[in-house]
Amino acid sequence: MTIIPKKAATSVGEDLQRPEANSWKVPFTGLKRQYLGLGEEILDCVDRVFSSANFILRGEVKDFEDRIAAFLGVDHGIEASRVC
């Protein structure tokens, strides 16, 4: 999905100005409703990871990397995260 402000530059060199907050249309996603359907599965996965303390290069992470690689049709999948 592409989010486009109501007023955008129409020619080269025209200044882009930040649109008014109400000019952006972002669809609402019902995260609570999604969680209600998946909550038990999510909590089971979190519990497995935390109780095993296998956060890096094994267990659930290795399984995720293998499954995402197969889904994408590539040889390797590498999970990476960074919290700043």
N, C-alpha and C positions, 0 to 999 in steps of 0.2 A: 504494500500500500504506500502511496506517495502522499505526503502532506504538503499542500501548496497554499501559500497565503493568498488572500483575495487580490492583493496588489503586488505584482512582481515587476522587475525591470523588463522593459519592452525593447530596449535598444542597447547597443554596446555603449558603455560610458555612463548610462543612467545610474544614478545612485540607488542602491538597494537600501531601503529603510526597514527597520524592524517593524513588522506588522503589529497591529493592536492585538492584545491577548484574545479578544473574542473573535478574531478573524481566522483563527486556526480551528480546524475541525479534526479532532482526534476521537476515534471511536472508543466508547467505554468498554472495558473488559471486566467481566464479573469474576474476579479472582476468587472471591469467597465461594461462589457457586462451583467453580472449577475444583477448588480444594475439597469441597464437600464430596465430590465424586471420586477424588484420588487420595484423600487425606490418609486413609488407613495404609494404602500402598506406600505413600511417601514416608510416613512415620516408621513403617517396617524397614524400609531401606536405610533411613537415618539411624535407626537402632542397630541394624547389622553392622554398619560402618563404625559407629561409635563403640559398640561393644567389642569389636574385633581390633580396633585401633589400627586398621589397615588403611591408612590415608594415602600412601604413596606407593606406586609401582606394583601393587598386588591387590588381590581381593576384588572388591566392587569396582575400583578404578580400572584395573586391568580388564575386567569384564566389559566395562563401558567402552574403553578404547577399542577392544576387539569388535564389539557390536556396532559402534559408530563407523569403524573402518569398513565392515561388511556392508552396512547400509549405504555408505557413500561409494562403494566399489573401488576402494583404494587398499593398498597394502598395509598401511599403518594409520592408527588414530592416536593422537596425543592430546591428553587432557592438560590444560594449563589454566591456572587461575592466579590472580594477584589482587590483593586487597591493599589499597593505598590509604 
